[in-house]
């Protein structure tokens, strides 16, 4: 079993999955991040020969979202740039494990995109209404990610086990 800590969350992946923090790859940091004026990356890449998962983690329980870009646009850009990065990493990454995981991901039968979104349970004036999941999913499904994953997933640690093969604490 592979575990990855992202902020205050601990992701535990099945032993049959390759999993890593893509945004921490040497290839991404040292070679690809600055391509074309700057590329973005999802937080976690995992999967097996059947499915490659791109996971973006957002935890707004302690700090509210302050970026002016919509979260749907941000996720779309990160997914696009990560897919481009994997295509290049499969050919030229200098770290063998990164190159191998990129190749495995590219050979998979399906791409899945997951937004792991933790929101505050209580709202106040300082922490207003959380993001509307239904509206966000609709934007991702119909316009933003349709070509890559027609059913992107938005989940949190309480319900992720319903949609994905890993756990989060």
VMD Tcl script that draws the C-alpha trace (Angstrom):
set ca {
  {0.00 0.00 0.00}
  {1.28 3.44 -0.95}
  {0.44 6.46 1.18}
  {0.75 10.08 0.10}
  {0.30 13.07 2.38}
  {-1.15 16.18 0.78}
  {-1.56 18.96 3.31}
  {-3.51 17.51 6.23}
  {-4.90 14.60 4.23}
  {-3.40 11.11 3.95}
  {-4.25 9.14 0.80}
  {-3.84 5.35 0.96}
  {-3.69 3.61 -2.42}
  {-4.06 -0.12 -3.16}
  {-0.80 -2.03 -3.56}
  {-1.70 -2.77 -7.19}
  {-1.56 0.97 -8.02}
  {1.43 3.13 -8.84}
  {0.90 6.42 -7.02}
  {3.03 9.53 -6.68}
  {2.87 13.26 -6.21}
  {3.15 14.37 -9.83}
  {3.68 18.02 -8.91}
  {6.80 16.91 -6.99}
  {8.36 14.89 -9.82}
  {11.88 15.91 -10.73}
  {10.82 15.94 -14.39}
  {7.95 18.36 -13.71}
  {9.92 20.64 -11.39}
  {13.16 20.81 -13.38}
  {12.11 20.34 -17.00}
  {8.43 20.79 -17.70}
  {7.08 23.39 -15.28}
  {8.54 26.32 -17.23}
  {7.54 25.11 -20.73}
  {5.52 27.61 -22.80}
  {5.51 30.26 -20.10}
  {4.55 27.91 -17.30}
  {2.64 24.67 -16.87}
  {0.44 23.56 -14.01}
  {0.15 20.09 -12.50}
  {-2.34 17.99 -10.59}
  {-1.27 16.91 -7.12}
  {-1.37 13.13 -7.45}
  {-1.08 10.65 -10.30}
  {-2.07 7.06 -9.68}
  {-3.38 4.03 -11.46}
  {-2.75 0.70 -13.07}
  {-2.92 -0.66 -16.62}
  {-6.68 -0.13 -16.76}
  {-7.20 3.37 -15.35}
  {-4.98 6.41 -14.81}
  {-6.27 8.87 -12.20}
  {-5.40 12.57 -12.08}
  {-6.18 13.86 -8.58}
  {-6.33 17.50 -7.57}
  {-6.63 18.17 -3.84}
  {-8.25 21.31 -2.43}
  {-8.75 21.73 1.31}
  {-10.71 24.86 2.23}
  {-11.50 23.86 5.82}
  {-8.85 26.18 7.26}
  {-8.41 28.80 4.54}
  {-11.02 29.98 2.04}
  {-10.36 30.03 -1.70}
  {-8.78 33.34 -2.75}
  {-7.80 32.73 -6.38}
  {-9.79 34.73 -8.93}
  {-9.82 31.83 -11.41}
  {-12.78 29.47 -11.15}
  {-11.94 26.08 -9.70}
  {-13.34 24.44 -12.88}
  {-10.93 26.43 -15.06}
  {-8.03 25.71 -12.71}
  {-8.70 21.96 -12.73}
  {-9.06 21.92 -16.52}
  {-5.73 23.68 -17.04}
  {-3.97 21.39 -14.55}
  {-5.39 18.27 -16.22}
  {-4.40 19.49 -19.70}
  {-0.88 20.43 -18.64}
  {-0.41 17.18 -16.71}
  {-1.45 15.09 -19.71}
  {1.01 16.99 -21.90}
  {3.72 16.54 -19.26}
  {3.13 12.79 -19.09}
  {3.52 12.49 -22.86}
  {6.92 14.18 -22.65}
  {7.99 12.42 -19.44}
  {7.36 9.03 -21.03}
  {10.10 9.84 -23.55}
  {12.65 12.03 -21.75}
  {12.24 11.91 -17.95}
  {15.64 11.28 -16.37}
  {14.23 9.50 -13.29}
  {13.38 5.93 -14.32}
  {10.39 5.56 -11.98}
  {8.83 8.78 -13.32}
  {9.35 7.70 -16.91}
  {7.85 4.27 -16.16}
  {4.79 5.71 -14.40}
  {4.23 8.15 -17.27}
  {4.38 5.26 -19.76}
  {2.00 3.14 -17.70}
  {-0.42 6.05 -17.42}
  {-0.35 6.71 -21.15}
  {-1.00 3.02 -21.92}
  {-4.00 2.82 -19.59}
  {-7.43 2.27 -21.10}
  {-9.10 5.24 -19.44}
  {-8.40 8.61 -17.82}
  {-10.29 9.62 -14.68}
  {-10.16 13.05 -13.08}
  {-10.88 13.57 -9.40}
  {-11.23 16.79 -7.46}
  {-10.80 15.91 -3.80}
  {-12.52 18.91 -2.22}
  {-12.72 19.50 1.52}
  {-15.01 22.36 2.51}
  {-15.85 23.88 5.88}
  {-18.86 22.27 7.48}
  {-19.99 25.52 9.08}
  {-20.31 28.82 7.23}
  {-19.94 32.35 8.52}
  {-19.27 35.82 7.15}
  {-15.57 35.06 7.12}
  {-16.15 31.69 5.47}
  {-19.17 32.13 3.21}
  {-21.15 29.50 1.34}
  {-19.02 26.56 0.22}
  {-18.65 25.79 -3.47}
  {-21.77 24.33 -5.06}
  {-20.73 20.81 -6.06}
  {-23.61 20.22 -8.50}
  {-22.86 23.38 -10.48}
  {-19.15 22.66 -10.50}
  {-19.71 19.09 -11.71}
  {-22.02 20.32 -14.46}
  {-19.35 22.75 -15.73}
  {-16.70 20.04 -15.70}
  {-18.89 17.47 -17.43}
  {-20.34 19.62 -20.18}
  {-17.60 22.02 -21.12}
  {-14.30 21.66 -19.40}
  {-13.23 18.01 -19.21}
  {-15.66 16.25 -21.51}
  {-12.96 15.14 -23.98}
  {-10.84 13.54 -21.25}
  {-13.34 12.25 -18.69}
  {-17.09 12.55 -19.24}
  {-17.73 11.75 -15.57}
  {-15.18 13.60 -13.42}
  {-15.52 12.99 -9.70}
  {-15.76 15.49 -6.87}
  {-15.50 13.91 -3.46}
  {-14.26 14.46 0.09}
  {-12.92 12.13 2.74}
  {-16.40 11.16 3.91}
  {-17.61 9.87 0.54}
  {-14.56 9.14 -1.62}
  {-14.78 5.39 -0.93}
  {-18.01 5.37 -3.00}
  {-16.22 6.57 -6.13}
  {-12.53 5.66 -5.99}
  {-10.40 2.66 -4.96}
  {-8.37 4.50 -2.29}
  {-9.06 5.94 1.13}
  {-8.41 9.35 2.65}
  {-7.99 10.30 6.30}
}
mol new
graphics top color blue
foreach p $ca { graphics top sphere $p radius 0.5 }
foreach p [lrange $ca 0 end-1] q [lrange $ca 1 end] { graphics top cylinder $p $q radius 0.2 }
display resetview
